[in-house]
Amino acid sequence: MKLPWPFPRTETKSLGNPADEEIAILTGAPSGAGTISAAQALSVPAVQSAVRLVAEAAASLDIRVERKVDGAWTVDSLHPVAVLLAGQPNDWTSTFELIRDLVATALCHDKGALAFVNRVGGEVREIVRYDTAHFQVDYSGDGRQEPSFRINNELQKPSDVIFIRSPFSKCPLSLAADAIGAAKAMEQHARNLFERGARPGGVIESPKPLGKETFSRMKAAWRAAHEGADSAGRTAFLFDGATFKQLALNSTDAQFLENRKFQILEICRAFRVPPSMIYELGRATWANGEQQGQEFLSYSLEPWLLSLEAAMRWALFLPEERGIYRIRFDRDDLTRADLGARATAISSLIAAKVMNPNEGRDWLDLPPYPGGEEFANPHINPSSSTREPQ
C-alpha cells in the first residue's frame, strides 16, 4: 500500500483568548471567579448587595441628552436618542433594566458588558443587551488593545456597540474570588454547625478501659444527677479515677462572628462600596453616614457613570454629532440634601444672582413661572419686576 507523501496536514487552532465559558469546559474550573463560580459568589449576601448597590444606583439616575450651545451644555429632550432613552430602548427592556444589567454584568464577568445599537437610516431605533455567552471581544496584538466585537459569531462595527468593562481586564468578582470563597465557606460552616455540629459541654475521661456495664451505669448516674435545669450546679462525684473535662471554644470559633464581619469588609473593598450601604453598621454613625454616601458617589459610582457616558456617546451619536452632543447622568438625586438644606442653598444662590428663580424651581421639580428668568436679589430689591407664580 502506497502512503501519500507528504502526509496531509491537519488544521490546528489556538485558544489564545478563551472566554470564561471555554475555560470552564476545558479545565472544569468555575468560570469568571477562580475558585468560586459567579452563581455561588452571588449567593453570598454581601456580594449580591454590593453588585445591586452599584448597578441599581447607576440605573436609578435620569439620563439626559445635552447639546452644546454657545459653549454651554443644555438639555435636548427632542433628540431621537433622548426620546428612546426616556421610553424603552427596545420592546422588552426598560432603560432602568438596560443600565442595571450592563453594570451588573461588568461587575461579575471578566469579558465585560455589551449592548448592540440598531440603526435604521442612521437613526438609533433600539438598544439590545446581549449575555456574555453570545458575544466575543478580541483585542489586537500590537499593544494598542483595540477591540473587535462579534455577536453570535457576526462581526460588528465598534461604533454600533456599547461596551464597558472593569479595570485590569478582570471584574471585581474574579479579583476577590478568594475573599468571596472564604465568606462562602464561613456560611457553609455556620450552616453545618447548626444542622449537625452539636457540641457537648464537657467529657468524662477515665484512666482505664470501661466495660459496657460500667459505662452504662456511669452514664445513667451522671445524667440522673446533673442533667436538667433543677440539677444545674450540683457537685459531681466520679469513681475509678475518672475526671470531668469542660470543653471550651478555640480562638477561631470564639471569633467566628468577627471573622465573618471582616470578610464583609473585604468584599466591600473589592467593590469599593461603604460597608454601611450594604447594612454592615458596626461603625456607622449619624456623623459619618452622609460622608460615606458622598464617597460612594465620588469613588464607587462615578467611574462607572463616566464609563457609561463615554461608551453611550460613542455608540449612540454619529461622528458629526459627537462634538455637540453628549450623554449625561443626573447626579443630583444622589447628592440632594434634605428639603430645608436645599431651600437654604437655593435661596442663597438666587440672592447671589448665581441662578434665577426658575432654575431653583427646576431643582425642586417645579414648573417655571413667567418672569422667573430674571437674575435679581429679592432681599435687596423686593420691588423687582419678577412676578410670583399664579
Secondary structure, DSSP 8 states (H G I E B T S, - for coil): ----SS---------SS--HHHHHHHH---SSSTTS-HHHHHTSHHHHHHHHHHHHHHHTS-EEEEEEETTEEEE-TTSHHHHHHHS-SBTTB-HHHHHHHHHHHHHH-TT-EEEEEEEETTEEEEEEEE-GGGEEEEE-TTTT--EEEEETTEEE-GGGEEEE--GGGS-HHHHTHHHHHHHHHHHHHHHHHHHH----SEEEE-SS---HHHHHHHHHHHHHHH-SGGGTT------TT-EEEE----HHHHTHHHHHHHHHHHHHHHHT--GGGGT--TT--HHHHHHHHHHIIIIIIHHHHHHHHHHHHHHHS-TTTTTTEEEEE-THHHH---HHHHHHHHHHHHHTTSS-HHHHHHHTT----TTTT----TTT-TT-S-----
